[in-house]
Amino acid sequence: MPEPKTPWPHAPTHQLAERGTYFVTASTYQKAHHFRSALLLRVLHRGLLTVTGQFGWQLEAWAVFSNHYHFVAHSPADATDASSLSTLLSMLHVKTARWANKLDATPERQVWFNFRDTRLTHQRSYLARLNYVHQNAVKHGLVPIACQYPWCSAAWFERMASPAMVRSIYRFKVDRLAMADDFEPSRDW
């Protein structure tokens, strides 16, 4: 009997067989700062919002940076699984890479590396990740208050949710979340 294949350690296994709520992180190749300016961050931000909408994913929280992004989103309600996430991210990465490479006159450069996804099945984990994504710009030292970072959902969340909901989400501890976020985003924005 053949041994089961071990997944390649640098290519996470995407388990998208069930619809639900997912926490996603994507990284640029070698964590390079391909989205280092306000213009490039705006394009990546708008691209994320547009493409997730086109695929029917409902964003709850998002943050984009010069070398990575995070988001929490619900898969389409009419889908049987979450497999459209791979296609969605592929489209986002192709379009934003093409655009960044055109601006930098580097047409063949690899911009994106891979993405990690986690299906959130426990309410506390979901709420903690919402807080984590909203507060990520603060974690990286880019702004003192999350709503001041223009390429994340914190200001939107604070406008749209009730004050009680905002306080409740922002109280969730994120220090015990098991996730790699060793990115050092550029402060040039």
VOMARVEX-13786 format. One line per field, with one value per residue (C-alpha): x, y, z; residue in one letter. Coordinates in steps of 0.2 Angstrom, whole numbers, plus 5000, padded with zeros to 4 digits. Example, Ala and Ser with C-alpha at 12.3 -4.5 7.8 and 13.67 -1.06 7.14 Angstrom:
2
c1 = (5062; 5068)
c2 = (4978; 4995)
c3 = (5039; 5036)
residuo = (A; S)
This chain:
189
c1 = (5000; 5008; 5011; 4999; 5007; 5013; 5008; 5022; 5026; 5026; 5010; 4996; 4982; 4966; 4951; 4936; 4924; 4912; 4904; 4906; 4916; 4934; 4950; 4962; 4980; 4989; 5007; 5018; 5032; 5046; 5036; 5042; 5034; 5025; 5011; 5022; 5012; 4995; 4991; 4996; 4987; 4971; 4971; 4974; 4961; 4948; 4952; 4949; 4932; 4927; 4932; 4925; 4909; 4909; 4911; 4897; 4908; 4903; 4917; 4916; 4934; 4949; 4966; 4978; 4997; 5012; 5016; 5001; 4983; 4970; 4951; 4937; 4922; 4907; 4906; 4891; 4875; 4869; 4885; 4888; 4906; 4919; 4929; 4926; 4939; 4953; 4947; 4943; 4960; 4968; 4959; 4963; 4981; 4983; 4974; 4984; 5001; 4998; 4994; 5009; 5021; 5015; 5018; 5035; 5040; 5043; 5031; 5036; 5039; 5031; 5021; 5010; 5015; 5001; 4987; 4981; 4963; 4955; 4937; 4930; 4918; 4918; 4910; 4924; 4937; 4927; 4925; 4944; 4949; 4937; 4946; 4963; 4960; 4952; 4967; 4981; 4988; 4990; 4999; 5011; 5014; 5007; 4994; 4989; 4971; 4964; 4951; 4965; 4972; 4963; 4965; 4956; 4938; 4940; 4933; 4919; 4915; 4914; 4902; 4891; 4890; 4882; 4894; 4890; 4895; 4911; 4916; 4912; 4922; 4937; 4937; 4941; 4959; 4970; 4986; 4982; 4977; 4988; 4993; 5009; 5010; 5028; 5026; 5034; 5023; 5031; 5027; 5028; 5009)
c2 = (5000; 5017; 5030; 5045; 5060; 5074; 5091; 5102; 5113; 5129; 5126; 5125; 5113; 5122; 5114; 5122; 5108; 5117; 5134; 5145; 5159; 5159; 5169; 5172; 5178; 5180; 5185; 5193; 5182; 5183; 5196; 5209; 5226; 5227; 5238; 5251; 5267; 5274; 5272; 5253; 5250; 5259; 5247; 5232; 5237; 5241; 5225; 5215; 5223; 5221; 5203; 5196; 5205; 5198; 5180; 5183; 5182; 5194; 5203; 5206; 5212; 5216; 5224; 5226; 5231; 5232; 5214; 5204; 5205; 5197; 5196; 5187; 5183; 5172; 5160; 5163; 5157; 5149; 5138; 5121; 5124; 5137; 5132; 5148; 5156; 5149; 5156; 5172; 5174; 5169; 5182; 5195; 5191; 5190; 5207; 5216; 5208; 5213; 5231; 5232; 5225; 5237; 5252; 5245; 5240; 5222; 5212; 5194; 5197; 5185; 5196; 5184; 5168; 5159; 5160; 5152; 5149; 5144; 5139; 5147; 5136; 5143; 5160; 5166; 5162; 5171; 5186; 5186; 5186; 5200; 5210; 5204; 5210; 5227; 5230; 5223; 5240; 5245; 5228; 5232; 5250; 5259; 5269; 5272; 5269; 5256; 5267; 5279; 5266; 5269; 5251; 5241; 5239; 5247; 5264; 5256; 5244; 5258; 5268; 5253; 5243; 5249; 5256; 5241; 5229; 5239; 5238; 5220; 5215; 5226; 5217; 5200; 5195; 5191; 5186; 5168; 5166; 5153; 5161; 5167; 5185; 5189; 5202; 5219; 5230; 5246; 5262; 5271; 5275)
c3 = (5000; 4995; 5009; 5009; 5001; 5013; 5008; 5002; 5017; 5008; 4999; 5012; 5009; 5004; 5012; 5004; 5003; 5014; 5013; 5028; 5035; 5031; 5037; 5023; 5022; 5006; 5004; 4990; 4983; 4996; 5005; 4993; 4995; 4978; 4984; 4993; 4988; 4991; 4973; 4973; 4990; 4983; 4968; 4978; 4991; 4977; 4968; 4984; 4987; 4969; 4965; 4982; 4977; 4959; 4967; 4980; 4995; 5009; 5017; 5036; 5039; 5028; 5028; 5014; 5015; 5004; 5005; 5011; 5015; 5027; 5026; 5034; 5023; 5021; 5006; 4994; 5002; 4986; 4984; 4990; 4995; 4996; 4981; 4972; 4984; 4974; 4958; 4966; 4973; 4957; 4947; 4960; 4960; 4941; 4939; 4953; 4948; 4930; 4935; 4948; 4935; 4922; 4933; 4938; 4920; 4926; 4915; 4920; 4939; 4951; 4963; 4973; 4982; 4990; 5002; 5018; 5023; 5039; 5040; 5056; 5065; 5083; 5086; 5098; 5085; 5072; 5083; 5088; 5069; 5065; 5079; 5072; 5055; 5060; 5071; 5060; 5054; 5073; 5076; 5062; 5069; 5054; 5064; 5082; 5079; 5067; 5059; 5053; 5041; 5024; 5017; 5030; 5036; 5053; 5049; 5039; 5053; 5066; 5055; 5051; 5067; 5083; 5096; 5107; 5093; 5090; 5108; 5109; 5094; 5099; 5116; 5109; 5113; 5098; 5107; 5108; 5090; 5081; 5065; 5056; 5053; 5052; 5039; 5040; 5029; 5022; 5030; 5014; 5010)
residuo = (M; P; E; P; K; T; P; W; P; H; A; P; T; H; Q; L; A; E; R; G; T; Y; F; V; T; A; S; T; Y; Q; K; A; H; H; F; R; S; A; L; L; L; R; V; L; H; R; G; L; L; T; V; T; G; Q; F; G; W; Q; L; E; A; W; A; V; F; S; N; H; Y; H; F; V; A; H; S; P; A; D; A; T; D; A; S; S; L; S; T; L; L; S; M; L; H; V; K; T; A; R; W; A; N; K; L; D; A; T; P; E; R; Q; V; W; F; N; F; R; D; T; R; L; T; H; Q; R; S; Y; L; A; R; L; N; Y; V; H; Q; N; A; V; K; H; G; L; V; P; I; A; C; Q; Y; P; W; C; S; A; A; W; F; E; R; M; A; S; P; A; M; V; R; S; I; Y; R; F; K; V; D; R; L; A; M; A; D; D; F; E; P; S; R; D; W)
